[in-house]
Amino acid sequence: MHLHDAWFVIIAVLWTGYFFLEGFDFGIGVLTGVLARDRAERRVLINTIGPVWDGNEVWLLSAGGATFAAFPDWYATLFSGFYLPLLLILVCLIVRGVAFEYRAKRAEERWQRAWERAIFVTSLVPAVLWGVAFANIVHGVKIDAHQEYVGGFWDLLNPYALLGGLVTLALFTFHGAVFASLKTVGPIRDRARALATRVGAVTAVLALVFLIWTQAHSGNGRSLVAMLVAVAALVLALAANLAGREGWSFAFSGVTIAAVVAMFFLALFPDVMPSTLNPAWSLTVGNASATPYTLRIMTWCAGVAAPLVMLYQGWTYWVFRKRIGTQHIAEGAH
C-alpha cells in the first residue's frame, strides 16, 4: 500500500471518530429543544456532554489538518468550493462552544434560555450541513481541468445532498437519544428511549433510501458490504433500544455511523473528489496527495501523538461514565 492510500484510510478513520463522537454530541444539542421539558432537564442533557464535547471536536481538527497536509489539492478544492457551508459550520461550532461556556455565567432564566437556543440551533445546522457536504463529495461536483470547483452554492443543494443532510440529522438525533437514555436516570431516560424508537424508525426509512441511491450511483462491491453492515447495525440498535439494552443500542448506532462513513470512503476510492464534468478531471489519492517525504514525516508524528490523545480521551469518558438526573441538580444552582 502506498502512503497516500494509507493516509486516505487514516483520514476516513478520523472522520469516523468525529461523526461517532460528535454525532451524539449534536444529537444531545438537538434534544435540548425537543426532549427536555424544563430548565433542570435541559441542564441534565447539557451535563451529559459537558465534560467531553470539546474533546470530541479534536477529531475534526485532526481530520481537517490531516487532509490539508496529506492531500493539499483536495483540501484547496474542497474548502474553496464548499466555502459557504463550511464557513457556516465553523461559525456554528464557535457559537456552540461559547454557548456551553457562557450559559452558566448568569442565573437569569432569559440569559440561559438564549444560550440554550443557541446550542439547539448550532447543533442542528452542522448536523444537516455535514450530510450535505459529504453527499456532494461522494456524488461528485463540477471540477474543471485545473482541479478547481466551478459550480455555485445552489449546485450543492441538490435533492441527493439534501436527503443526505436529513439522514445525518436523523441519525445523529437517534444516536443522541440513545446516549441520553444511557447517561440519565428517571423520567428523562424513559422519554429518551421512547423518542429514540420514533426517531430511529424515521432514520431507518431515510437512510435506506439514501444508501441505496448512493450504492446505485457511486457504489462498488466494497461499499455494498458497508451498506449492509450499516442497515443491519441500525436494525439491531432499534431492537436493543426496544429491549431496554441501552449500551448495546448505543454501540450499534455507533457502528451504523461508522459503516455509513466507511461506505462513503469506499465508494470514493481512489477518487477524493469526483468531477461531474469529466471523470479525467477528478481529484484522486494520487494526483491530490503531498510528497512522499511529507507523508513519511506525518506518519511518524501521527504514530506518536494519536495513541496519547486516544488514551486521554478514553480516560475522560471513564471518569465521567456515571448516569445523572434532575435529582443531581442542586436547587437554585445555575
ROTI-12807 format. One record per residue: residue in one letter; x, y, z of N, C-alpha, C in turn. Coordinates in pm, whole numbers, plus 50000, padded with zeros to 5 digits. Layout:
N
AXYZXYZXYZ;...
This chain:
334
M500854988050000500005000050000500885012450000;H500575021849910501295034549906500905043050026;L501785052450062501505061050176500265069650153;H500035074150029498835082250007497565073950023;D497635061049992496485052350018496275050650168;A497375048950242497275047450386496685059950451;W497085071650401496555083950460495105086350421;F494675081250310493245081550277492465073550380;V492995061850418492355053550520492375060550655;I493515066750690493615073750819492605085150827;I492475092750720491505103750718490085098350732;A489815087050668488495080750683488245076850828;V489265071550895489135067851037488885080251124;L489585091151093489405103451170487995108951155;W487475108751033486095113351012485095103951080;T485415091151081484535081551150484495084651299;G485665087051359485715090451501484975103251530;Y485115113151441484435125951462482925124251458;F482415117351357480955115951345480385106851452;F481145096951496480675088451607480535096651735;L481555104451769481545112051893480725124851883;E480965132551781480205144951766478775142151723;G478515130051673477155126451634476205126851753;F476555119751863475675120351980475765133952047;D476895140852030477075154352081476055163852016;F475995163651882474995171551811473585166951847;G473405153851860472085148551894471585153752027;I472465154152127472085159552258471705174252244;G472475181652165472155195752144470775197752084;V470425189351986469085189951927468015186152030;L468315176352113467335171652211467065181852320;T467965191352343467685201752443466455209852404;G466135210252276464955217452231463785208552201;V463965195352214462915185952178462495177152296;L463465172052369463215162252475463015168752611;A463855178652643463805184752777462515192752795;R461925191652914460665198452943460835210853031;D461935211853100462135223353187463625226553196;R463925236453278465285241353291466215230553346;A465755223053445466595212653506466925201653407;E465935197553325466195186853230467115191453118;R466985203953079467945209052979469365208753035;R469495212153162470815211853222471345197553231;V470475188053263470895174053268471455169753133;L470745172953025471205169052891472545175652858;I472645188452889473905195352861475045189352943;N474755185653068475795179953153476265166153106;T475435159053030475885145852980477055147152884;I477145158652816478245160552721479185171752766;G478865178252878479685189452925481165186552936;P481565174952991482995172353007483705167752879;V482925164552772483565157752659483355164652524;W482445174352516482115179852383483325185952314;D484185193052391485335199452327486375189152284;G486505178352360487415167652319486955160852191;N485645159852173485105153752051485515161551926;E485625174751940485955183051825487425181951784;V488245175951870489645173451833489715164751708;W488765155751694488755146851578488535154851449;L487715165251455487515173751337488795181251302;L489465186751403490715193751378491755184351319;S491785172051370492745162151318492425158451175;A491135156451145490745152751009491045163950912;G490715176450950491005187750863492495189950844;G493245188950954494695190650944495355179850862;A494895167350878495465156350800495155158050651;T493955162650619493605164950479494465175950420;F494655186750495495485197850448496915193350420;A497475185150508498875181250494499075169850395;A498165160050398498355148150314497805150050172;F496745157850158496115159850027495815174650008;P496835182949988496625197449980495705201649866;D495755194849753494875198549641493415195249674;W493195184249741491845180749785491325191349883;Y492165194949978491795204950078491465218250010;A492305222349915492105235249849490805235449770;T490555225049693489335224549612488105223449700;L488185215249805487055213249894486685226249966;F487665232950025487365244650107487085257050024;S487515257349899487135268649814485755266349753;G485475254149711484175251249651483045250849752;F483345245849873482315244649976482465255750081;Y482945267150037483315277750132482145281950221;L480995284850163479855289950241479335279750342;P479035267350300478555257750402479585254650509;L480855253750473481885250950573482085262850666;L481955275050613482035286950698480875287150797;L479685283450749478515283050838478705272650947;I479275261150912479575250951014480565256451116;L481605263151068482615268651159481995278951254;V481165287851201480505297751286479645290951390;C478905280651349478065273251443478895266851554;L480025260951518480865254551619481445264751716;I481765276551666482285287051755481195291751851;V480025294751797478925299351882478505288451980;R478535276151935478155264952022479105263752140;G480405264952114481375264352222481195275752321;V480935287852270480695299352356479435297052440;A478405291152378477145288752449477345279252566;F478115268652547478385259352656479095266352772;E480025275052740480825281552843480095293152912;Y479265300552836478645312652889477275310252951;R476645298952919475285296552967475165298153117;A476105292853192476005292653339476665304653406;K477065314653328477745326153389476785335353464;R475505334553428474495342553497473285333853528;A472575337153635471485328753682470145331853617;E470025343253548468725347153492468265337053388;E466995333453394466465323353301466515328353158;R466255341153136466305346452999467685344752939;W468705347553017470095345852971470375331252934;Q470015322153022470285308052998469475302452881;R468215306852868467405301852757467965306452623;A468505318652619469085323552495470265314752451;W471125311252546472265302652512471825288352483;E470775283852548470255270352519469665269652379;R468995280252336468505280752198469675280752100;A470745287652137471935287752052472525273652041;I472555266252150473055252452147472205243952054;F470885245752062469975238051977470235241051828;V470255253851792470405257651651471785253651598;T472835256151679474195253351632474545238551640;S473655230451692473805215851682473045210551561;L471875216351536471035211751425471655215151289;V472115227551273472625231951142473845223851096;P474895222051179476015213751132475625199251105;A474685193951184474245180151162473675178451022;V472995188650972472465188250835473565190850733;L474375201150757475355205350655476465195150634;W476845187750739477865177350717477345166650621;G476075163250634475495153550541475445158950400;V475075171750385475045178050253476445178150191;A477445181550271478815182350219479335168850173;F479185158650257479715145550220478925139050107;A477645141750102476855136449990477355142249857;N477675155149857478195161349735479565155849699;I480405153349800481735147849772481625134149706;V480735125749757480585112249703479925112649565;H478905120949552478135121349427478925127849315;G479845136749351480625143949251480165158349236;V481105167149204480805181249185481495186149058;K481225198749022481775204448899483225208748921;I484155200348880485585203348889486145203848747;D486875214548715487405216148579488785209848566;A489405212148452490705206048423491815211448512;H491585222848576492585228848665492345224848810;Q491505214748832491175209648965490515220449053;E489735228948990489015239449061487515237149052;Y486825239949161485375238749164484775250549089;V483925247848988483365258448905481855259248918;G481295251949012479865252849036479535264349130;G478275265549164477825275849255477305269849384;F476915278549477476415273949606475155265549588;W474275269849500473005262849485473165249249420;D474285247149349474545233849293474735223449403;L475175228049521475405218849632474095214549699;L473025222049674471745219049739470845211049645;N471385200349589470625191549502469845181449584;P468845174649526468005165449604468775154649677;Y469795148949614470575138449679471295143849802;A471905155749789472635161549902471695165450015;L470525170949982469565174750085469055162350159;L468875151450087468495138850154469625134350246;G470875135950202472005132450288472015140650415;G471655153550404471575161950523470495157350619;L469355153250568468275148150653468685135150720;V469435126750649469885113950705470835116250821;T471825125150803472775127550912472075133951032;L471125143051007470375149051117469595138451194;A468885129851122468105119451188468995109451260;L470095105551195470985095651254471665101151379;F472115113551375472745119651492471735121551606;T470505125251572469485126951675469155113651741;F469075103151661468855089651716470025085651805;H471235087851758472455084851834472435092551966;G472045105151961471985113352082470905108752179;A469745104652125468675099852212469085087052284;V469765078252215470245066052278471285069352384;F472175078852352473175083152450472505089252573;A471455097152552470735103252664470115092652753;S469545082252693468965071452774470035063552847;L471245063252791472355056152854472955064052970;K472865077352965473555085853061472655092153166;T471345090053158470435096753251469625086653330;V468935091653432468025083453512466705091053527;G465655083653561464365089953586463535091653461;P462545100553465461615102353352462305106253222;I463355114253230464025118553107464655106553034;R465105096753110465655084653050464575077052974;D463385075653035462285068452971461825075652845;R461735088752850461315096252731462365095752622;A463635095452662464705094452563464625081252487;R464345070452559464195057452493463005057452398;A461885063252442460705063652356460955072152232;L461635083452251461955092052137462925085252042;A463885077852098464845070552014464135060651923;T463075054451973462325044951890461665052051773;R461045063551799460365070851692461355076551591;V462405082851643463415088651554464135077751476;G464385066351542465075055351475464285049851359;A462965049351372462135044451262462225053851142;V462165066851167462315076651058463705075650996;T464705074251082466085073051034466245061050943;A465635049950980465765037650901465225039650759;V464085046250748463485048550616464365057750532;L464755069250591465585078850517466925072750479;A467545065750573468885060050548468825049450439;L467785041250441467695030650340467605036550200;V466765046750183466645053250052467965059450011;F468605066550103469855073450071470985063650039;L471115053050117472195043550094472015035949964;I470775032349933470525025549805470855034949689;W470455047549701470765057549598472275058949583;T472995059649693474455060849690475085048849622;Q474635037049660475185024749602474915023949453;A473705027949412473345027249270474165037049187;H474465048749243475175059049166476695057649172;S477225054849291478675055549309479285042949367;G478465033049398478935021749476479725011249400;N480315002249479481034990649427480834979149526;G481544968349508481374956949596481744959949740;R482804967749760483224971149896482194979949967;S481674989749896480694998649958479384991449985;L479074981249904477854973349927477944965950061;V479114960550092479294953750221479084963650336;A479674975650322479504985750426478044989850441;M477334990850330475914994350335475114983850410;L475384971150383474664960350451474964960450601;V476204963250636476564964250778475804975750843;A475724987250775475024998950830473554995850853;V472914989350757471474986050770471264976250885;A472094965750890471954955750996472194961851134;A473204970551145473514976751274472394985951319;L471774993151225470665002051262469474994051312;V469184982851247468084974251292468384968851432;L469614964551455469994959451587469944970351693;A470314982651656470234993851751468794996451792;L467884995951695466464997851726465944986651814;A466324974251783465874962951862466404963552004;A467674967152020468264968152153467604979352233;N467264990352167466595001352237465214996952285;L464474989752203463154984752243463264975052360;A464354967452365464564957852473465134964252598;G465424977352594465984984152709467464981852729;R468144976652628469594974352637470304986552578;E470414996952660470885009752609472345009452565;G473175001952637474585000952599474744994752461;W474044983752437474104977352307473514986252198;S472434993152229471815002052131472785013052091;F473485018852189474455029252159475605023652075;A476075011852110477165005652034476755003351888;F475544998151868475104995351731474805008151653;S474295018551720474095031151649475445037051608;G476465035051692477805039351656478355031551538;V478095018451536478525010151422477825014751294;T476555018651307475825023751191476525035851132;I476865045451218477565057551171478905053851108;A479655045151173480965041051120480815034350983;A479805025950969479595018850842479175028450731;V478365038450764477955048250664479155056250616;V480005060750710481215068150672482135059150589;A482265046550630483085037150554482545035450412;M481225034950400480615033650267480965045650180;F480915057750239481285069650163482695068350106;F483655065150192485045064950150485345053050058;L484685041850080484875030449990484285033149852;A483175040549848482595044249719483475054449647;L484155062849723485025073049664486295067349603;F486995058849678488335054449643488385048649502;P489395052149421490585060249451490395075349434;D489165079749402488915094049395488825099849536;V489065112849547488755120049670487685130649645;M487615135549520486515144249477486265141649328;P485235133849297484945130949156484425143449084;S484785144548957484295155448873483105150648791;T482035158448794480865155148713481005160348570;L482025168848546482235174348412483015164648324;N484015158348383484855148848310485555140148413;P485345126948410485995118248509487505119748513;A488115123648401489565125348397490035137248481;W489115146248512489465158048591489245155948741;S488875143948779488625141148920489905141849001;L489775145849127490895145249220490985131149276;T492185125549275492385111849322493445111849433;V493595100349500494615099349605496005101049546;G496155098749415497455100149352497765114449313;N496825121049242497145134449191496885145649290;A496275142649405495975153149504496855152149628;S497745142349633498495139849757499755148449766;A500275149449889501535156349913502695147349870;T503915152049889505085144449850505285132549945;P505945122049899506215110549986506955114250114;Y507875123850105508625128150225507675134050329;T506765142650284505785148550375504945137750441;L504495128150363503655117450417504415108850517;R505715106850495506515098950590506635106350723;I506915119450718507005127350842505675127050916;M504575128650843503245128350905502975114950972;T503415104250910503165090850965503865089051098;W505115093651109505845092651235505185101151343;C504785113251308504135122051406502815116251454;A502025111251361500725105451398500895093051483;G501925085251454502165073051531502475075851677;V503065087451705503405091151843502225098151911;A501595107751843500595116351906499235109651919;A498815102251817497445096851816497145087751935;P498025078151970497705069652086497565077452216;L498375087952234498295095852356496955103152364;V496525108952253495235116052250494085106352277;M494135094652218493045084952236493005079752379;L494175077552439494205073052579493625083652672;Y493995096152648493485106952733491975108452718;Q491495107752594490055109352573489285097452631;G489835085552618489195073852679489135075052829;W490185080352890490195082453035489125092453076;T488925102852996487905112853026486515106553028;Y486225098352930484915091752927484745082253046;W485825075953087485755066853202485455074453330;V486105085853349485895093753470484455098753479;F483875102853367482525108353366481505098253312;R481635085753353480805075053299479445073553368;K479235079453486478025076753563476815084053506;R475635078553536474375084753495474075096953583;I473305106253527472865117753604471375120053582;G470745127453672469325130553663469045143853727;T467775147953724467425160853782467685161353933;Q467695149753999467975149654143469415153454175;H470285153154072471665157254092471885172154069;I470835179054028470935193454006470515200654133;A471435207854194471145214854318470065225354298;E469165226454391468065236254383468625250354377;G468205257654272468635271454259469995272954194;A470695261854167472015263054105471885266953960;H472865274253909472805278153768474095274353696;
